[in-house]
Amino acid sequence: MVKAFQYVAKTPSVEDVKGLGVTGEAVVVYDMMEDTPYVEYEVPVKKGDNWINVMCVPSFALNKDYSLRYAISIAGSKSETRQVDAEVGSQVWSQNVLHGYTCSTASIYHAREDGKVLLRLALLDPGLAVQGIRIVYRNQ
């Protein structure tokens, strides 16, 4: 797993928060000072399919104008938007709280060889707290 503070680049409005989440660290954006605040990671991949899950702290949107969304781009690919909030009291919400994190549908990256790729997370809503990236290798 790649922890939140293991980024290689981030915009100024992305803040480091120690002691948050099951990993003990998270990156959060509170104020949308830039058009699209982001954080970048070099993530290890293995030849074949790599399922990439962004682990976020289960939390609430700041208000009804926002959700909890991020956009993910892997190795320069077109960004895909993911949503990680769940309705309070729902089964999904309960499972998220028990696990200590929430994830959306995995992004799949097919690698031609073992190595590292650049992953960019655009934090689209204030209050989203990313605590790590989990990669599951699925060789074909």
NUVEX-620434 format. One record per residue (C-alpha): residue number from 0; x, y, z; residue in three letters. Coordinates in steps of 0.25 Angstrom, whole numbers, plus 5000, padded with zeros to 4 digits. Layout:
<nodes>
+-----+------+------+------+-----+
:   n :   c1 :   c2 :   c3 : res :
+-----+------+------+------+-----+
: NUM :    X :    Y :    Z : ALA :
...
+-----+------+------+------+-----+
</nodes>
This chain:
<nodes>
+-----+------+------+------+-----+
:   n :   c1 :   c2 :   c3 : res :
+-----+------+------+------+-----+
:   0 : 5000 : 5000 : 5000 : MET :
:   1 : 5004 : 5014 : 4997 : VAL :
:   2 : 5002 : 5023 : 5009 : LYS :
:   3 : 4996 : 5037 : 5008 : ALA :
:   4 : 5009 : 5045 : 5011 : PHE :
:   5 : 5017 : 5037 : 5000 : GLN :
:   6 : 5013 : 5046 : 4989 : TYR :
:   7 : 5023 : 5052 : 4979 : VAL :
:   8 : 5016 : 5065 : 4977 : ALA :
:   9 : 5003 : 5073 : 4982 : LYS :
:  10 : 4997 : 5086 : 4980 : THR :
:  11 : 4998 : 5096 : 4992 : PRO :
:  12 : 4983 : 5095 : 4996 : SER :
:  13 : 4985 : 5080 : 4999 : VAL :
:  14 : 4989 : 5078 : 5014 : GLU :
:  15 : 4996 : 5067 : 5021 : ASP :
:  16 : 4988 : 5062 : 5034 : VAL :
:  17 : 4995 : 5053 : 5044 : LYS :
:  18 : 4987 : 5043 : 5052 : GLY :
:  19 : 4975 : 5042 : 5043 : LEU :
:  20 : 4970 : 5029 : 5038 : GLY :
:  21 : 4974 : 5014 : 5039 : VAL :
:  22 : 4988 : 5018 : 5033 : THR :
:  23 : 4990 : 5030 : 5042 : GLY :
:  24 : 4992 : 5040 : 5031 : GLU :
:  25 : 4983 : 5046 : 5021 : ALA :
:  26 : 4983 : 5057 : 5010 : VAL :
:  27 : 4972 : 5067 : 5011 : VAL :
:  28 : 4967 : 5079 : 5003 : VAL :
:  29 : 4958 : 5088 : 5012 : TYR :
:  30 : 4958 : 5101 : 5003 : ASP :
:  31 : 4957 : 5100 : 4988 : MET :
:  32 : 4968 : 5110 : 4985 : MET :
:  33 : 4973 : 5105 : 4972 : GLU :
:  34 : 4964 : 5101 : 4961 : ASP :
:  35 : 4967 : 5086 : 4963 : THR :
:  36 : 4975 : 5082 : 4975 : PRO :
:  37 : 4983 : 5069 : 4973 : TYR :
:  38 : 4993 : 5060 : 4979 : VAL :
:  39 : 5002 : 5051 : 4971 : GLU :
:  40 : 5008 : 5037 : 4974 : TYR :
:  41 : 5018 : 5028 : 4968 : GLU :
:  42 : 5011 : 5014 : 4970 : VAL :
:  43 : 5017 : 5000 : 4967 : PRO :
:  44 : 5010 : 4992 : 4957 : VAL :
:  45 : 5013 : 4978 : 4952 : LYS :
:  46 : 5011 : 4972 : 4938 : LYS :
:  47 : 4996 : 4969 : 4936 : GLY :
:  48 : 4984 : 4976 : 4942 : ASP :
:  49 : 4986 : 4984 : 4954 : ASN :
:  50 : 4973 : 4988 : 4962 : TRP :
:  51 : 4976 : 5002 : 4968 : ILE :
:  52 : 4967 : 5006 : 4980 : ASN :
:  53 : 4968 : 5019 : 4987 : VAL :
:  54 : 4965 : 5018 : 5002 : MET :
:  55 : 4958 : 5030 : 5008 : CYS :
:  56 : 4954 : 5033 : 5022 : VAL :
:  57 : 4939 : 5031 : 5023 : PRO :
:  58 : 4933 : 5045 : 5025 : SER :
:  59 : 4922 : 5054 : 5021 : PHE :
:  60 : 4921 : 5065 : 5010 : ALA :
:  61 : 4923 : 5079 : 5016 : LEU :
:  62 : 4909 : 5083 : 5011 : ASN :
:  63 : 4898 : 5080 : 5000 : LYS :
:  64 : 4906 : 5087 : 4990 : ASP :
:  65 : 4917 : 5076 : 4990 : TYR :
:  66 : 4920 : 5061 : 4990 : SER :
:  67 : 4932 : 5054 : 4993 : LEU :
:  68 : 4939 : 5052 : 4979 : ARG :
:  69 : 4952 : 5050 : 4973 : TYR :
:  70 : 4957 : 5048 : 4959 : ALA :
:  71 : 4968 : 5038 : 4956 : ILE :
:  72 : 4978 : 5038 : 4944 : SER :
:  73 : 4988 : 5027 : 4943 : ILE :
:  74 : 5001 : 5028 : 4934 : ALA :
:  75 : 4995 : 5040 : 4927 : GLY :
:  76 : 4981 : 5034 : 4924 : SER :
:  77 : 4968 : 5041 : 4923 : LYS :
:  78 : 4963 : 5044 : 4937 : SER :
:  79 : 4952 : 5036 : 4943 : GLU :
:  80 : 4943 : 5042 : 4954 : THR :
:  81 : 4940 : 5034 : 4966 : ARG :
:  82 : 4930 : 5036 : 4977 : GLN :
:  83 : 4933 : 5031 : 4991 : VAL :
:  84 : 4922 : 5036 : 5000 : ASP :
:  85 : 4910 : 5028 : 5006 : ALA :
:  86 : 4897 : 5031 : 5012 : GLU :
:  87 : 4898 : 5031 : 5027 : VAL :
:  88 : 4892 : 5018 : 5033 : GLY :
:  89 : 4893 : 5010 : 5020 : SER :
:  90 : 4899 : 4997 : 5020 : GLN :
:  91 : 4911 : 5003 : 5011 : VAL :
:  92 : 4913 : 5014 : 5022 : TRP :
:  93 : 4913 : 5004 : 5033 : SER :
:  94 : 4923 : 4995 : 5026 : GLN :
:  95 : 4932 : 5007 : 5023 : ASN :
:  96 : 4932 : 5011 : 5038 : VAL :
:  97 : 4935 : 4997 : 5042 : LEU :
:  98 : 4947 : 4996 : 5032 : HIS :
:  99 : 4952 : 5010 : 5035 : GLY :
: 100 : 4952 : 5014 : 5021 : TYR :
: 101 : 4943 : 5016 : 5008 : THR :
: 102 : 4947 : 5012 : 4994 : CYS :
: 103 : 4940 : 5014 : 4981 : SER :
: 104 : 4940 : 5004 : 4969 : THR :
: 105 : 4954 : 5000 : 4966 : ALA :
: 106 : 4962 : 5007 : 4954 : SER :
: 107 : 4969 : 4996 : 4946 : ILE :
: 108 : 4982 : 4999 : 4940 : TYR :
: 109 : 4988 : 4988 : 4930 : HIS :
: 110 : 5003 : 4989 : 4931 : ALA :
: 111 : 5012 : 4983 : 4920 : ARG :
: 112 : 5023 : 4980 : 4930 : GLU :
: 113 : 5027 : 4982 : 4945 : ASP :
: 114 : 5030 : 4996 : 4949 : GLY :
: 115 : 5025 : 5009 : 4954 : LYS :
: 116 : 5014 : 5019 : 4948 : VAL :
: 117 : 5010 : 5033 : 4952 : LEU :
: 118 : 4996 : 5033 : 4958 : LEU :
: 119 : 4989 : 5047 : 4959 : ARG :
: 120 : 4978 : 5049 : 4969 : LEU :
: 121 : 4970 : 5062 : 4967 : ALA :
: 122 : 4962 : 5065 : 4980 : LEU :
: 123 : 4949 : 5070 : 4974 : LEU :
: 124 : 4941 : 5073 : 4987 : ASP :
: 125 : 4946 : 5080 : 5000 : PRO :
: 126 : 4946 : 5070 : 5012 : GLY :
: 127 : 4951 : 5058 : 5004 : LEU :
: 128 : 4962 : 5051 : 5012 : ALA :
: 129 : 4971 : 5041 : 5005 : VAL :
: 130 : 4978 : 5032 : 5014 : GLN :
: 131 : 4985 : 5022 : 5004 : GLY :
: 132 : 4985 : 5015 : 4991 : ILE :
: 133 : 4984 : 5000 : 4990 : ARG :
: 134 : 4988 : 4992 : 4978 : ILE :
: 135 : 4983 : 4978 : 4976 : VAL :
: 136 : 4991 : 4970 : 4965 : TYR :
: 137 : 4982 : 4962 : 4955 : ARG :
: 138 : 4992 : 4955 : 4945 : ASN :
: 139 : 4985 : 4949 : 4932 : GLN :
+-----+------+------+------+-----+
</nodes>
